[in-house]
Amino acid sequence: MTEEAEKKPARVVVADDQTVVREGIVMLLGLLPGIEVVGSAGDGDEAVKLVAELAPDVVLMDLRMPRCDGVEATRRIRSEHPGTQVVILTTYADDESLFPALRAGARGYLTKDAGGDEIVRAVESVLSGDAGLSPSIQRRLLERLSEPEPRPEAPVEAPDGLTARETEVLLLIAEGLTNQEIARRLHVSTATVKTHINNLFAKTGLKDRAQAVRYAYAKGLVRPPAG
């Protein structure tokens, strides 16, 4: 018996909140050599539970999911179940999706236009200790690495006893970001963001986000656009 014949298939869990997409990926993977789908999940929480139950080799993880998104689920899986690798399989290839996922511990990143051969290569790569990145993602990483480092800004003095993190959340509110967007930017959960917002509102006497924006401008934390 050859080494190839003896090689066990990679045990894979698929996580995607869209049922049709998830079932389509499972069906595709079932046709691919070297892959055995052992479970599928509709959100990040379910994906983490399945990893605990099934100990798969790889999770193919969508990013935008309810309850627990792909970044948070990846972080939990890599922390609690380091024997399972994560390959992101998503529609999004922008920096705000890519880099938080890689920082959370994903070893692979593919967009949903990837073909079966590309998915197999990514799974095999992460299991052998390499990165499973699509060519477009590799190019984006190289471009990002070649960009000059931004000059650090002078630290902002926090008013009213706000912590550095609460001030950071306030500035992101002033940028117009939602709680979910702030969570992705800071690589924390939305529950943590809500806690910071409640704390900064309590310290400053603010009652809503509109007041928070005015407060940020009044305290000089944000400057109005020139012109």
C-alpha positions in Angstrom: 0.0 0.0 0.0 1.4 3.4 -1.0 2.0 6.3 1.4 -0.7 8.2 -0.5 -3.2 5.4 0.0 -2.4 5.2 3.7 -2.8 8.9 4.3 -5.9 9.7 6.3 -8.2 12.4 5.0 -8.3 15.8 6.7 -11.3 16.0 9.0 -13.0 19.3 8.4 -15.8 21.4 10.0 -17.5 24.0 7.9 -18.8 27.2 9.6 -21.1 29.6 7.6 -24.3 31.2 8.7 -25.9 31.0 5.2 -27.5 27.6 4.9 -27.4 27.4 1.1 -23.7 28.5 1.0 -22.8 26.1 3.9 -24.5 23.1 2.2 -22.9 24.0 -1.1 -19.4 24.0 0.5 -20.1 20.7 2.3 -21.2 19.2 -1.0 -18.1 20.5 -2.8 -15.8 19.2 -0.1 -17.4 15.8 -0.3 -16.2 15.5 -3.8 -12.6 16.5 -3.1 -9.9 13.9 -2.4 -8.2 14.0 1.0 -11.1 15.8 2.8 -13.8 14.3 5.1 -16.5 16.7 6.4 -17.3 15.8 9.9 -19.7 18.6 10.8 -21.1 22.0 9.9 -22.0 25.1 12.0 -24.3 28.1 11.5 -22.3 30.5 13.7 -19.0 30.9 15.6 -20.4 29.6 18.9 -21.6 26.4 17.2 -18.2 26.0 15.5 -16.4 26.2 18.8 -18.7 23.6 20.3 -18.2 21.3 17.3 -14.4 21.6 17.6 -14.6 20.6 21.3 -16.8 17.6 20.4 -15.2 16.4 17.2 -11.6 17.6 17.3 -11.4 18.2 13.6 -8.1 18.9 11.8 -9.3 22.1 10.2 -12.3 24.5 10.3 -13.3 26.3 7.2 -14.6 29.5 8.8 -16.8 32.3 7.4 -16.2 35.8 9.0 -19.5 37.6 9.1 -21.8 35.5 11.3 -24.3 36.2 14.1 -23.7 35.8 17.8 -20.0 35.0 17.4 -18.2 36.1 14.3 -15.4 34.2 12.6 -12.6 36.2 14.2 -13.8 35.6 17.7 -14.5 31.9 17.0 -11.0 31.6 15.5 -9.4 33.1 18.5 -11.3 30.8 20.9 -10.5 27.7 18.8 -6.8 28.4 18.6 -6.7 29.2 22.3 -8.8 26.3 23.6 -8.1 23.7 20.9 -4.6 24.4 19.4 -4.7 21.0 17.5 -7.3 22.4 15.1 -6.2 24.8 12.4 -8.5 27.5 10.9 -8.8 28.5 7.3 -11.0 31.5 6.6 -13.3 31.1 3.7 -15.1 34.4 3.1 -16.4 36.9 0.6 -14.3 39.7 2.0 -10.6 40.3 1.3 -10.3 43.9 2.7 -7.7 44.7 5.3 -10.2 45.1 8.1 -11.3 41.5 7.5 -8.0 39.9 6.6 -5.6 41.1 9.4 -7.8 40.6 12.4 -8.5 37.0 11.2 -4.7 36.3 10.8 -4.0 37.9 14.2 -6.7 35.7 15.8 -4.7 32.7 14.7 -6.1 31.7 11.2 -3.4 30.0 9.2 -5.2 30.2 5.9 -7.4 32.7 4.1 -9.4 32.1 0.9 -12.2 34.0 -0.8 -15.4 32.1 -1.8 -14.4 32.2 -5.4 -11.7 29.7 -4.6 -11.9 26.4 -6.5 -11.8 22.9 -5.0 -8.1 22.4 -5.8 -7.3 25.7 -4.0 -9.2 24.6 -0.9 -7.5 21.3 -0.8 -4.1 23.0 -1.1 -4.9 25.4 1.7 -6.0 22.6 4.0 -2.9 20.5 3.2 -0.7 23.6 3.7 -2.0 24.5 7.2 -1.8 20.9 8.3 1.9 20.7 7.2 2.7 23.9 9.1 2.6 26.3 6.2 0.2 29.2 5.4 -2.8 28.4 3.2 -3.3 31.8 1.5 -4.8 32.5 -1.9 -2.5 34.3 -4.4 -4.5 37.6 -4.1 -4.2 37.5 -0.3 -0.4 36.8 -0.5 -0.1 39.9 -2.8 -2.1 42.0 -0.3 0.2 40.9 2.6 3.3 41.7 0.6 1.9 45.1 -0.3 1.0 45.8 3.3 4.5 44.8 4.5 6.0 47.1 1.9 4.0 50.1 3.0 5.9 52.7 5.1 5.0 52.6 8.8 2.7 55.4 9.9 4.3 58.0 12.2 3.0 57.6 15.7 0.6 60.3 16.8 1.0 62.2 20.0 -0.9 60.4 22.8 -4.3 62.0 23.6 -4.8 63.0 27.2 -8.0 61.3 28.3 -10.6 63.6 30.0 -12.9 62.8 32.9 -10.9 59.8 34.1 -11.5 57.8 30.9 -9.1 54.9 30.4 -7.0 54.6 27.3 -9.3 51.9 25.9 -12.5 53.9 26.7 -11.0 56.9 24.9 -10.2 54.7 22.0 -13.8 53.5 21.9 -15.0 57.1 22.1 -12.9 58.1 19.1 -14.2 55.1 17.1 -17.8 56.2 17.9 -16.9 59.7 16.7 -15.7 58.0 13.4 -19.2 56.6 13.1 -18.4 53.0 13.7 -21.0 50.5 15.0 -20.4 48.3 18.0 -19.6 45.4 15.8 -17.2 47.4 13.7 -15.5 48.7 16.8 -15.2 45.1 18.1 -13.5 44.0 14.9 -11.2 47.0 14.9 -10.1 46.4 18.5 -10.2 42.6 18.2 -12.6 42.2 21.1 -16.2 41.0 21.5 -19.2 43.3 21.1 -20.0 42.6 24.7 -16.7 44.1 25.7 -17.3 47.2 23.5 -20.7 47.7 25.2 -19.0 47.5 28.6 -16.5 50.2 27.6 -19.3 52.4 26.2 -21.4 52.0 29.4 -18.3 53.0 31.5 -17.4 56.0 29.4 -21.1 57.2 29.4 -21.2 56.9 33.2 -18.0 58.8 33.7 -18.9 61.6 31.3 -22.7 61.8 31.9 -23.4 61.1 28.2 -26.6 59.6 27.2 -26.2 58.6 23.5 -23.8 58.3 20.6 -24.7 61.8 19.3 -23.7 63.3 22.6 -20.5 61.2 22.5 -19.5 62.6 19.1 -20.1 66.2 20.3 -18.2 65.5 23.5 -15.2 64.1 21.5 -15.1 67.4 19.4 -15.6 69.6 22.5 -12.7 68.0 24.3 -10.4 68.3 21.3 -10.1 64.5 20.9 -11.3 64.9 17.3 -10.6 67.8 15.1 -13.2 69.0 12.5 -12.2 68.5 8.9 -10.3 71.5 7.4 -12.0 73.7 4.9 
